[in-house]
Amino acid sequence: MSWRHVIDAFELLDSARVDGEQVAAAWRASGITDVSVTRIRGEKGSTDFVKATIPGTLGKSAGGGAPTLGVVGRLGGLGARPQRIGFVSDGDGALTAVACALTLAAMRQKGDALPGDVIVATHICPNAPTQPHDPVPFMGSPVDMAQMNRQEVDGRMDAILSVDTTKGNRIINMRGFAISPTVKQGYILRVSEDLLTVMQIVTGRLPAVFAITTQDITPYGNGVFHINSILQPAIATVAPVVGVAITAEVAVPGSATGATHLEDVESAVRFCIEVAKAYGAGQCHFYDEAEFARLQSLYGDMSRLQTLGVGAS
């Protein structure tokens, strides 16, 4: 179970002084050796991008052929200090990612190494800016989305779970987490049946899927509405991406404190772990390769949706 690791991660991240080096130290103490920290500064401050690779027994890091899963924790920031005191709702993506790495490391130390490599990436910022958004305010970030994708989307990732708090909307109205359809190279594909199966086993409930639109899979900065940044990794990779949205029954601002429900985060962590087990073993598919090829042959290349569009500088 991942409860202990979720609590440990929350205690670590719920701090005005937390930084990437502290997260890296916790990961290394758990037995992860491949850890990196990169501080990026922007006009509104700085944030620390952290990345950990948990090797699989048959993964690429061991010279094997098992596919690599990426778990990306998306967020603007862990806190909105000094305007808000404490851990904000928006931080749940980072919390999930940090706890995932700790759980995988503990499993490996106990003899339960996964077949494929897992790369976990997120960023650590306890004092991020806020920004207006409808229906409730969002957290902003000290750095832009292109910089986030450069740091968090790794070319070694064969598929990506992008975990993000998705409470500031009226599209998905339930407590827990929901998944998106698979997004790949500008196409919104059918929801993965394998991921639905994992989800219902992990939660003990019927699976939940949240709606996405064409706007949501285009880059930030093009002037159109996005539900949030959950599918922004899809603009920076050819790998299939699925959003894992931590949700609520009502619209909750990303900058709200006291809004993190650890039981929902823990469920999302277990989901990511179970997907990692099955994906590395070749037992979980994010999309149907033959059907994707058929779509491309019928309707052509849609990768232009991964760009800022016609006339963009």
C-alpha positions in Angstrom: 0.0 0.0 0.0 1.1 3.6 -0.7 -0.5 5.3 2.3 2.7 5.8 4.2 4.4 7.2 1.2 1.6 9.6 0.4 1.7 10.9 4.0 5.5 11.2 4.0 5.3 13.1 0.7 2.6 15.4 2.0 4.6 16.2 5.1 7.6 17.0 2.9 5.8 19.2 0.4 3.5 21.1 2.8 6.2 23.6 3.7 7.1 27.1 2.8 10.8 26.1 2.5 10.6 22.9 0.4 12.7 22.7 -2.7 13.8 20.2 -5.3 16.9 19.1 -3.4 14.8 18.0 -0.4 12.6 15.9 -2.7 15.7 14.5 -4.3 17.2 13.6 -0.9 14.0 11.8 0.1 14.0 9.8 -3.2 17.7 8.9 -2.8 17.1 7.9 0.8 14.5 5.5 -0.5 17.0 3.8 -2.7 16.6 5.6 -6.0 20.0 6.5 -7.5 19.0 8.1 -10.8 17.7 11.5 -9.6 18.1 14.9 -11.1 17.2 18.5 -10.0 17.1 21.5 -12.3 16.2 25.0 -11.1 14.6 27.2 -13.8 14.0 30.9 -13.2 11.3 32.9 -14.9 9.9 36.5 -14.6 7.7 35.4 -11.7 10.2 33.4 -9.7 11.8 30.0 -9.9 10.9 26.3 -9.6 12.9 23.1 -9.2 12.2 20.3 -11.7 12.8 16.9 -10.3 13.1 13.6 -12.1 13.6 10.0 -10.9 14.1 6.8 -12.9 13.1 3.6 -11.2 14.7 0.8 -13.2 12.8 -2.3 -14.2 14.2 -5.8 -14.4 13.6 -5.9 -18.2 13.7 -2.1 -18.8 15.8 -0.1 -21.1 18.1 0.9 -18.3 19.0 -2.8 -17.9 19.4 -3.3 -21.7 16.0 -4.9 -22.0 13.0 -4.2 -24.2 10.2 -3.5 -21.8 8.4 -0.2 -22.4 9.0 2.8 -20.2 6.1 4.5 -18.4 6.3 8.2 -17.6 4.4 9.6 -14.6 4.3 13.4 -14.8 2.9 15.5 -11.9 1.4 18.6 -13.4 0.8 21.8 -11.4 1.5 25.5 -11.2 2.8 25.4 -7.7 2.6 23.7 -4.3 1.7 27.0 -2.6 0.6 30.5 -3.4 2.6 32.2 -0.7 2.4 34.9 0.6 -1.2 35.3 -0.6 -2.1 31.8 0.8 -0.6 29.9 3.7 -0.2 26.2 3.2 -0.4 23.5 0.5 -2.8 24.4 -2.3 -5.2 22.1 -4.2 -3.1 22.5 -7.3 -0.2 20.6 -5.6 -1.9 17.2 -5.8 -0.2 16.3 -9.1 3.3 16.8 -7.6 2.2 15.0 -4.4 1.0 12.0 -6.5 4.2 11.9 -8.5 6.5 12.1 -5.4 4.6 9.4 -3.6 4.6 7.2 -6.7 8.4 7.3 -6.8 8.7 6.5 -3.1 6.2 3.6 -3.4 8.1 2.1 -6.4 11.4 2.4 -4.5 10.0 0.6 -1.5 8.5 -2.1 -3.7 11.9 -2.6 -5.3 13.7 -2.8 -2.0 11.2 -5.5 -0.9 11.9 -7.6 -4.0 8.9 -6.4 -6.1 10.8 -4.7 -9.0 8.6 -3.9 -12.0 9.5 -5.2 -15.5 9.7 -1.8 -17.2 11.4 1.4 -16.2 9.3 4.1 -14.7 10.3 7.8 -15.0 8.7 10.2 -12.6 8.9 13.9 -13.1 7.3 17.0 -11.6 8.4 20.4 -10.2 8.6 22.0 -6.8 7.5 25.6 -6.1 6.0 26.6 -2.7 5.3 30.2 -3.8 3.8 30.3 -7.2 1.6 33.1 -8.6 -2.2 32.8 -9.2 -4.1 33.6 -12.3 -7.7 34.3 -13.3 -9.7 31.4 -14.8 -13.4 30.5 -15.2 -15.2 29.2 -13.1 -12.6 29.6 -10.3 -9.0 31.0 -10.1 -6.1 28.8 -11.1 -2.5 28.6 -9.9 0.0 30.1 -12.3 3.7 29.1 -12.6 7.0 31.0 -12.4 7.9 29.4 -15.8 6.0 28.9 -19.0 4.5 25.6 -20.4 7.2 25.1 -23.0 9.9 25.0 -20.2 7.8 22.6 -18.2 7.4 20.2 -21.1 11.1 20.4 -21.9 11.9 19.4 -18.3 9.2 16.9 -17.6 8.5 15.1 -20.9 11.3 12.7 -21.4 12.0 11.1 -24.8 12.5 7.7 -23.1 8.8 7.7 -22.1 6.8 5.3 -24.3 3.5 6.3 -22.7 2.7 9.0 -20.2 0.2 9.4 -17.3 -0.2 13.1 -16.6 -1.6 13.6 -13.1 -3.1 17.0 -12.3 -5.6 18.5 -9.9 -8.8 19.0 -12.0 -11.2 20.5 -9.6 -11.7 24.0 -11.0 -14.5 23.0 -13.5 -18.0 21.8 -13.9 -17.1 19.0 -16.4 -16.2 16.2 -13.9 -18.2 16.4 -10.7 -17.1 13.5 -8.4 -14.6 12.9 -5.6 -11.7 10.7 -6.5 -9.9 10.6 -9.8 -10.9 10.3 -13.4 -9.0 9.5 -16.6 -9.1 11.1 -20.1 -9.3 9.5 -23.5 -5.8 8.8 -24.9 -4.2 11.7 -26.8 -1.6 11.1 -29.4 -0.1 13.4 -32.0 -3.2 15.6 -32.2 -5.7 12.9 -32.1 -8.2 12.3 -29.2 -8.5 8.5 -29.3 -10.9 6.2 -27.6 -10.6 5.6 -23.9 -8.3 2.7 -23.2 -10.2 -0.4 -22.1 -7.1 -1.6 -20.2 -6.9 1.6 -18.2 -10.6 1.4 -17.4 -10.1 -2.1 -16.1 -7.2 -1.1 -13.9 -9.2 1.9 -12.6 -12.2 -0.1 -11.6 -10.1 -2.7 -9.8 -8.1 0.0 -7.9 -11.2 2.0 -6.9 -13.7 -0.8 -6.5 -16.2 1.5 -8.4 -17.3 2.0 -12.0 -14.5 3.9 -13.9 -14.8 7.6 -14.4 -13.8 9.5 -17.6 -13.6 13.2 -18.0 -14.5 15.0 -21.2 -11.8 16.8 -23.2 -12.0 19.0 -26.3 -9.7 19.9 -29.2 -8.8 23.1 -27.3 -7.4 21.1 -24.4 -4.8 19.2 -26.5 -3.4 22.4 -28.1 -0.5 24.4 -26.5 -1.1 27.1 -23.9 -0.5 30.5 -25.3 -2.8 30.2 -28.4 -5.6 32.2 -26.9 -8.2 29.4 -26.5 -9.8 27.9 -23.4 -8.1 24.9 -21.7 -9.7 22.9 -18.9 -6.2 23.0 -17.3 -2.7 21.9 -18.1 -3.3 18.1 -17.7 -2.8 17.3 -21.4 -0.1 19.7 -22.1 2.5 16.9 -22.2 0.8 15.6 -25.3 2.0 18.6 -27.3 5.6 17.7 -26.6 5.8 14.0 -27.5 4.7 11.3 -30.0 4.0 9.0 -27.1 0.3 8.4 -26.0 -0.7 10.5 -23.1 -3.6 9.9 -20.7 -4.7 12.5 -18.1 -5.3 11.3 -14.5 -7.4 14.0 -13.0 -7.8 14.4 -9.2 -11.4 15.6 -8.9 -14.1 17.0 -6.6 -17.9 17.3 -6.6 -17.8 21.1 -6.7 -15.5 23.6 -8.4 -12.5 24.2 -6.1 -9.9 26.9 -6.9 -6.4 25.6 -7.6 -5.2 28.2 -5.1 -7.4 26.9 -2.3 -5.7 25.5 0.8 -7.1 22.7 3.0 -8.6 21.1 -0.2 -6.3 18.1 -0.6 -7.9 14.8 0.1 -5.2 12.3 0.8 -7.4 9.3 0.2 -8.0 10.5 -3.4 -4.3 11.0 -3.9 -3.6 7.6 -2.6 -6.0 6.0 -5.0 -4.4 7.9 -7.9 -0.9 6.6 -6.7 -2.2 3.0 -6.7 -3.6 3.5 -10.1 -0.3 4.7 -11.5 1.5 1.9 -9.8 -0.8 -0.8 -11.2 -0.6 0.7 -14.7 3.2 0.7 -14.5 3.1 -3.0 -13.5 0.9 -4.0 -16.4 2.4 -1.6 -19.0 5.9 -2.8 -18.5 4.7 -6.4 -18.8 3.0 -5.7 -22.1 -0.4 -6.3 -20.5 -1.8 -2.7 -20.8 -2.2 -0.7 -23.9 -2.9 3.0 -24.1 -4.3 2.8 -27.7 -4.9 0.5 -30.6 -1.9 0.9 -33.0 -3.7 -0.5 -36.0 -6.7 1.8 -35.5 -4.4 4.8 -35.0 -2.7 4.0 -38.3 -6.1 3.7 -40.0 -7.1 7.1 -38.7 -3.9 8.6 -40.0 -4.4 7.0 -43.4 -8.0 8.3 -43.6 -7.6 11.8 -42.2 -3.9 12.6 -42.3 -1.5 14.0 -39.9 -3.0 16.0 -37.0 0.3 17.0 -35.3 -0.4 20.6 -36.3 -2.6 20.6 -33.1 0.6 20.2 -31.2 1.8 23.6 -32.4 0.6 27.2 -31.7 -1.0 27.1 -35.2 -1.0 29.1 -38.4 0.8 32.4 -38.2 2.3 31.8 -34.8 5.7 33.3 -34.3 
